[in-house]
């Protein structure tokens, strides 16, 4: 028996305070899991672990270092994840996995003739997929990381599968100014195929709720708050 109940028994006209809904069991589709760094608070002043929401078999996690290894393992398992970039939210997978790339095409309802860009962790990784020796010294470092897609000729030594964007000799390369996706790309040991997280032809997603209907097709969705303006 809690204090409010005992007090209500002794003092007429006072009712016991109901238990907080935060403490009730059986709340569907919501898990509270501990993370390494607690960074969100309720407005009432209660500090809690970051919330991880379970919906339609897809877990939405904060895009923090604590979940980077999980995302890396999903990429290495040829799964699709949704990630923040420095501009919008995107779908990402291993660009060297034809199965994973085709899965994104199906999720978006995208024509197979529409090419994907790729994402690498660092500017120095670009030479693994495209020719850069013809560019002025320092040019790429002056543009990237940032909200820029650099279109380059694929190198003969490129690690990219020829089945990615077939019939196209160039590739759009991104190094987003977003540490989470760059960390995932580095850790994957490959490069990421990257495209906006929306149905083909729809508005781009600036928050995870914009593409909630597509969560079920992803292994994980990583939330880093609102991005830029919708396009």
PLY file of the C-alpha trace (Angstrom):
ply
format ascii 1.0
element vertex 231
property float x
property float y
property float z
element edge 230
property int vertex1
property int vertex2
end_header
0.00 0.00 0.00
1.46 3.34 -0.99
1.50 6.55 1.01
-1.42 8.18 -0.83
-3.64 5.15 -0.17
-2.81 5.11 3.54
-3.44 8.84 3.77
-6.79 8.50 1.97
-7.91 5.90 4.52
-7.24 8.29 7.40
-8.47 11.56 5.89
-12.00 11.69 4.46
-12.49 13.35 1.09
-9.05 12.43 -0.20
-8.82 9.79 -2.93
-5.72 7.72 -3.64
-3.52 9.05 -6.43
-3.73 6.68 -9.43
-0.52 5.02 -10.51
1.34 6.72 -13.34
0.50 5.37 -16.82
4.26 5.22 -17.39
4.39 2.38 -14.84
1.49 0.37 -16.18
2.28 -2.90 -17.88
0.88 -4.14 -21.15
1.38 -0.99 -23.24
1.45 -2.28 -26.87
4.13 -1.50 -29.42
6.42 0.37 -27.05
9.71 -0.73 -25.53
11.98 1.29 -23.29
15.52 0.03 -23.64
18.67 1.32 -21.94
21.27 3.08 -24.06
24.75 4.25 -23.30
23.80 7.89 -23.16
20.53 9.24 -21.81
19.66 12.41 -23.71
15.89 12.93 -23.64
13.68 14.09 -20.81
10.01 14.30 -20.21
8.80 17.85 -19.68
7.87 16.86 -16.10
11.58 16.63 -15.45
11.93 12.84 -15.41
15.10 11.64 -17.07
14.62 8.37 -18.94
16.45 6.17 -21.39
15.84 6.97 -25.03
12.69 5.35 -26.33
12.83 2.58 -28.87
9.50 2.10 -30.60
8.41 -1.27 -31.95
5.90 -1.04 -34.78
5.01 -3.57 -37.46
8.08 -5.68 -36.65
10.36 -2.73 -37.30
12.30 -1.10 -34.48
12.85 2.64 -34.50
16.05 3.55 -32.68
17.85 6.84 -32.09
20.65 7.42 -34.57
23.38 7.31 -31.95
26.68 5.51 -31.61
25.01 2.95 -29.34
23.07 1.59 -32.34
25.70 1.95 -35.05
26.94 -1.64 -34.75
23.38 -2.93 -35.03
22.96 -0.96 -38.27
26.29 -2.23 -39.60
25.27 -5.82 -38.97
21.95 -5.24 -40.74
23.79 -3.91 -43.81
26.19 -6.85 -43.77
23.15 -9.18 -43.64
21.85 -7.62 -46.88
18.96 -5.86 -45.16
17.50 -2.41 -45.78
17.63 0.28 -43.10
16.32 3.84 -42.98
18.83 6.46 -41.92
19.18 10.22 -41.55
21.49 12.15 -43.84
22.42 15.82 -43.66
19.42 16.70 -45.85
16.67 14.03 -45.72
15.94 10.48 -44.58
17.00 7.70 -46.88
16.88 3.96 -47.45
20.30 2.34 -47.40
21.71 -1.11 -48.10
24.91 -2.76 -49.27
25.49 -1.43 -52.78
27.31 -4.68 -53.63
24.27 -6.83 -52.83
21.92 -7.16 -55.79
19.28 -8.72 -53.53
19.34 -5.78 -51.12
19.32 -3.18 -53.90
16.33 -4.85 -55.55
14.55 -4.82 -52.20
14.79 -1.02 -52.11
13.42 -0.78 -55.64
10.42 -2.82 -54.52
9.89 -0.79 -51.34
9.84 2.47 -53.28
7.99 1.17 -56.33
10.87 2.62 -58.31
11.68 1.92 -61.94
14.75 -0.25 -62.36
16.07 2.25 -64.89
16.34 4.98 -62.24
19.89 4.86 -60.85
20.93 4.97 -57.19
23.58 7.14 -55.64
26.03 5.59 -53.23
27.35 6.73 -49.86
30.86 6.29 -48.50
32.21 7.10 -45.06
35.09 9.35 -46.08
36.32 11.25 -49.11
39.30 8.89 -49.33
36.88 5.99 -49.94
35.62 7.47 -53.21
38.61 6.12 -55.12
37.36 2.58 -54.32
34.37 3.10 -56.59
35.18 5.88 -59.06
37.97 7.65 -60.91
39.26 10.72 -59.08
42.84 11.27 -60.31
41.69 13.70 -63.00
40.21 16.12 -60.45
42.03 19.19 -59.13
43.85 18.51 -55.88
41.66 19.24 -52.87
38.43 19.67 -54.82
36.57 16.75 -53.27
37.66 17.72 -49.76
36.36 21.23 -50.37
32.91 19.88 -51.26
32.58 16.91 -48.93
31.29 15.98 -46.42
28.23 17.99 -47.34
24.90 18.08 -49.19
26.53 17.41 -52.56
26.34 14.45 -54.95
29.48 14.15 -57.05
28.99 12.32 -60.36
32.12 10.46 -61.41
33.21 7.81 -63.90
33.31 4.31 -62.50
36.80 2.90 -62.35
37.63 -0.47 -63.87
38.76 -1.51 -60.39
35.51 -0.32 -58.77
34.21 -2.59 -56.02
30.65 -1.86 -57.19
28.71 -4.64 -58.81
28.01 -3.99 -62.49
24.42 -4.92 -61.74
24.07 -1.64 -59.82
22.72 0.97 -62.26
23.31 -1.28 -65.31
24.30 0.42 -68.53
25.46 3.59 -66.74
29.20 4.24 -66.59
28.98 7.03 -64.03
28.01 6.92 -60.37
26.70 9.60 -58.01
28.70 9.60 -54.79
27.75 11.14 -51.44
29.62 11.73 -48.20
26.84 13.19 -46.06
27.68 15.54 -43.20
26.05 13.08 -40.81
28.27 11.01 -38.55
25.82 8.14 -38.05
25.50 7.10 -41.69
29.21 7.65 -42.27
30.04 5.39 -39.33
27.72 2.70 -40.71
29.29 2.95 -44.15
32.81 2.66 -42.71
31.91 -0.29 -40.52
30.11 -2.20 -43.26
33.33 -2.81 -45.19
31.44 -1.92 -48.37
29.62 1.14 -49.69
25.95 1.98 -49.27
23.31 2.34 -51.94
21.32 5.39 -50.85
17.99 6.82 -51.96
15.27 8.92 -50.37
12.94 7.18 -47.91
9.61 7.56 -49.69
7.51 6.01 -52.41
8.82 6.92 -55.84
7.35 10.26 -56.87
6.23 11.25 -53.35
7.66 14.09 -51.30
10.98 13.43 -49.63
10.92 12.56 -45.93
12.28 15.05 -43.39
11.28 13.02 -40.33
10.70 9.32 -39.71
6.93 9.75 -39.44
6.81 10.93 -43.06
7.43 7.37 -44.23
5.84 5.45 -41.36
3.85 3.29 -43.78
7.15 1.92 -45.10
8.76 1.07 -41.75
7.58 -2.50 -42.00
9.86 -3.08 -44.99
13.01 -2.05 -43.10
15.09 -3.98 -40.62
15.54 -0.78 -38.58
14.68 2.90 -38.76
17.12 5.36 -37.17
15.71 8.64 -35.92
17.76 11.83 -35.63
14.96 14.39 -35.57
13.82 16.68 -38.36
16.02 17.26 -41.38
15.81 20.07 -43.96
12.84 21.27 -46.00
10.64 18.88 -47.94
11.23 18.67 -51.67
0 1
1 2
2 3
3 4
4 5
5 6
6 7
7 8
8 9
9 10
10 11
11 12
12 13
13 14
14 15
15 16
16 17
17 18
18 19
19 20
20 21
21 22
22 23
23 24
24 25
25 26
26 27
27 28
28 29
29 30
30 31
31 32
32 33
33 34
34 35
35 36
36 37
37 38
38 39
39 40
40 41
41 42
42 43
43 44
44 45
45 46
46 47
47 48
48 49
49 50
50 51
51 52
52 53
53 54
54 55
55 56
56 57
57 58
58 59
59 60
60 61
61 62
62 63
63 64
64 65
65 66
66 67
67 68
68 69
69 70
70 71
71 72
72 73
73 74
74 75
75 76
76 77
77 78
78 79
79 80
80 81
81 82
82 83
83 84
84 85
85 86
86 87
87 88
88 89
89 90
90 91
91 92
92 93
93 94
94 95
95 96
96 97
97 98
98 99
99 100
100 101
101 102
102 103
103 104
104 105
105 106
106 107
107 108
108 109
109 110
110 111
111 112
112 113
113 114
114 115
115 116
116 117
117 118
118 119
119 120
120 121
121 122
122 123
123 124
124 125
125 126
126 127
127 128
128 129
129 130
130 131
131 132
132 133
133 134
134 135
135 136
136 137
137 138
138 139
139 140
140 141
141 142
142 143
143 144
144 145
145 146
146 147
147 148
148 149
149 150
150 151
151 152
152 153
153 154
154 155
155 156
156 157
157 158
158 159
159 160
160 161
161 162
162 163
163 164
164 165
165 166
166 167
167 168
168 169
169 170
170 171
171 172
172 173
173 174
174 175
175 176
176 177
177 178
178 179
179 180
180 181
181 182
182 183
183 184
184 185
185 186
186 187
187 188
188 189
189 190
190 191
191 192
192 193
193 194
194 195
195 196
196 197
197 198
198 199
199 200
200 201
201 202
202 203
203 204
204 205
205 206
206 207
207 208
208 209
209 210
210 211
211 212
212 213
213 214
214 215
215 216
216 217
217 218
218 219
219 220
220 221
221 222
222 223
223 224
224 225
225 226
226 227
227 228
228 229
229 230
